[in-house]
Amino acid sequence: MSKPLSLAFDPIARADELWKQRWGSVPSMGAITSIMRAHQILLAEVDAVVKPYGLTFARYEALVLLTFSKAGELPMSKIGERLMVHPTSVTNTVDRLVRSGLVDKRPNPNDGRGTLASITEKGREVCDAATRDLMAMDFGLGAYDAEECQEIFAMLRPLRVAARDFDED
């Protein structure tokens, strides 16, 4: 599949101009459209890097989260909470990792109804290799320097706070 040719104009800037003419100036429309397009670009670039490892970015994030845990394992509910995804998404993600031999699942001895997911040695190796590749391509953000990346993080933080992703204190 070849990449489509670049347009001779910025379609988001054009949409913003047309929006202004029809409904008046709404800077948030151009901003959200840019953010959504950036999301598409970054997800495609990152997924292309992790695909050879049999991963998607969501599966990669789950592996990283397990490597960050002290024992290399977490309850499924904690994985969903930390990754901020629905329990069904966690189950699908972890089940794919189990089928790939990157994660194991077992009943949680501390919670009769819960399940623990634990990273395997193969999972650690795949996670480390994918991480090296993602770092080499700056997670798709090579157009920005370190300071600009920190600015992006800071700019988006109030949005995450407003969504109650975490307690600000």
C-alpha positions as CSV (number, residue, x, y, z in Angstrom):
1,M,0.0,0.0,0.0
2,S,1.6,3.3,-1.1
3,K,1.2,6.5,0.8
4,P,-1.2,9.0,-0.8
5,L,0.3,12.1,-2.3
6,S,0.5,15.2,-0.2
7,L,-2.1,17.8,-0.7
8,A,-1.1,21.2,-2.0
9,F,-2.8,22.8,1.0
10,D,-3.5,22.1,4.7
11,P,-7.0,20.6,4.7
12,I,-7.4,21.3,8.4
13,A,-6.6,25.0,7.9
14,R,-8.9,25.1,5.0
15,A,-11.7,23.5,7.0
16,D,-11.1,26.1,9.8
17,E,-11.4,28.9,7.3
18,L,-14.7,27.5,5.9
19,W,-15.9,26.9,9.4
20,K,-15.3,30.6,10.3
21,Q,-17.2,31.7,7.2
22,R,-20.2,29.5,8.0
23,W,-20.4,29.5,11.8
24,G,-17.8,32.0,13.1
25,S,-14.4,31.4,14.7
26,V,-14.2,28.3,16.8
27,P,-10.4,27.7,17.5
28,S,-11.3,24.4,19.3
29,M,-12.5,22.9,16.0
30,G,-9.1,23.3,14.4
31,A,-7.4,22.1,17.5
32,I,-9.4,18.9,17.9
33,T,-9.1,18.1,14.2
34,S,-5.3,18.5,14.4
35,I,-5.2,16.4,17.5
36,M,-7.3,13.6,15.9
37,R,-5.1,13.7,12.8
38,A,-2.0,13.6,14.9
39,H,-3.4,10.5,16.7
40,Q,-4.0,8.8,13.4
41,I,-0.5,9.5,12.2
42,L,1.2,8.5,15.5
43,L,-0.8,5.3,15.9
44,A,0.0,4.2,12.4
45,E,3.7,4.9,12.8
46,V,3.9,3.2,16.2
47,D,1.8,0.2,15.2
48,A,4.1,-0.3,12.1
49,V,7.1,-0.5,14.5
50,V,5.5,-3.0,16.9
51,K,3.7,-5.1,14.3
52,P,6.7,-7.3,13.5
53,Y,6.6,-8.3,17.2
54,G,3.0,-9.4,16.9
55,L,1.9,-6.3,18.9
56,T,-0.4,-3.3,18.6
57,F,0.4,-0.3,20.7
58,A,-2.3,-1.3,23.2
59,R,-0.6,-4.7,23.6
60,Y,2.8,-3.0,23.9
61,E,1.4,-0.7,26.6
62,A,0.1,-3.7,28.6
63,L,3.5,-5.4,28.4
64,V,5.3,-2.2,29.5
65,L,2.9,-1.9,32.4
66,L,3.6,-5.5,33.5
67,T,7.4,-4.9,33.3
68,F,6.9,-1.8,35.6
69,S,5.2,-3.9,38.3
70,K,7.4,-5.3,41.1
71,A,6.5,-8.9,40.5
72,G,5.9,-8.7,36.7
73,E,2.2,-9.3,37.3
74,L,-0.9,-7.4,38.0
75,P,-4.6,-8.1,38.5
76,M,-6.6,-7.6,35.2
77,S,-8.6,-4.9,37.0
78,K,-5.4,-2.9,37.8
79,I,-4.3,-3.2,34.2
80,G,-7.6,-1.7,33.0
81,E,-7.4,1.1,35.6
82,R,-3.8,2.0,34.8
83,L,-4.3,1.9,31.0
84,M,-7.7,3.6,31.4
85,V,-9.5,1.1,29.2
86,H,-12.7,-0.9,29.6
87,P,-12.4,-4.4,31.2
88,T,-13.5,-6.0,27.9
89,S,-10.6,-4.3,26.2
90,V,-8.1,-5.5,28.9
91,T,-9.4,-9.1,28.5
92,N,-9.0,-9.0,24.7
93,T,-5.6,-7.4,24.9
94,V,-4.3,-9.8,27.5
95,D,-5.8,-12.9,25.8
96,R,-4.0,-12.0,22.6
97,L,-0.7,-11.6,24.6
98,V,-1.4,-15.0,26.2
99,R,-1.9,-16.6,22.8
100,S,1.4,-15.1,21.7
101,G,3.2,-16.6,24.7
102,L,4.1,-13.1,26.0
103,V,1.8,-13.2,29.1
104,D,0.4,-15.9,31.4
105,K,-2.9,-15.7,33.3
106,R,-3.9,-17.4,36.6
107,P,-6.5,-17.0,39.3
108,N,-5.6,-14.2,41.8
109,P,-4.9,-15.9,45.1
110,N,-5.9,-12.6,46.9
111,D,-9.2,-12.2,45.1
112,G,-11.3,-15.3,44.4
113,R,-13.0,-13.7,41.4
114,G,-10.0,-11.9,39.9
115,T,-7.3,-12.9,37.5
116,L,-3.6,-12.1,37.5
117,A,-1.7,-11.4,34.3
118,S,2.1,-12.0,34.4
119,I,4.7,-11.3,31.7
120,T,6.7,-14.2,30.5
121,E,10.4,-14.2,29.7
122,K,9.5,-14.1,26.0
123,G,7.2,-11.1,26.8
124,R,10.1,-9.3,28.5
125,E,12.4,-9.9,25.5
126,V,9.7,-8.7,23.0
127,C,8.9,-5.7,25.1
128,D,12.6,-4.7,25.3
129,A,13.1,-5.1,21.6
130,A,10.0,-3.2,20.7
131,T,11.0,-0.5,23.2
132,R,14.4,-0.1,21.5
133,D,12.8,0.3,18.1
134,L,10.2,2.8,19.4
135,M,12.8,4.8,21.1
136,A,14.9,4.8,18.0
137,M,12.0,6.5,16.1
138,D,11.2,8.8,19.0
139,F,7.7,7.2,19.3
140,G,6.8,9.0,16.1
141,L,7.6,12.4,17.6
142,G,10.9,13.1,16.0
143,A,9.6,16.3,14.5
144,Y,9.8,17.7,18.1
145,D,12.8,18.2,20.4
146,A,12.7,17.2,24.1
147,E,11.5,20.6,25.3
148,E,8.7,20.6,22.8
149,C,7.6,17.1,23.9
150,Q,7.5,18.4,27.4
151,E,5.4,21.3,26.3
152,I,3.0,19.0,24.5
153,F,2.7,16.9,27.7
154,A,2.0,20.0,29.7
155,M,-0.5,21.3,27.2
156,L,-2.5,18.1,27.3
157,R,-2.4,17.6,31.0
158,P,-5.3,19.9,31.9
159,L,-7.5,18.0,29.4
160,R,-6.6,14.7,31.2
161,V,-7.2,16.4,34.6
162,A,-10.6,17.6,33.5
163,A,-11.5,14.1,32.3
164,R,-10.6,13.0,35.9
165,D,-7.9,10.6,34.7
166,F,-6.2,11.1,38.0
167,D,-6.3,13.3,41.1
168,E,-4.1,16.3,40.5
169,D,-2.8,16.5,44.1
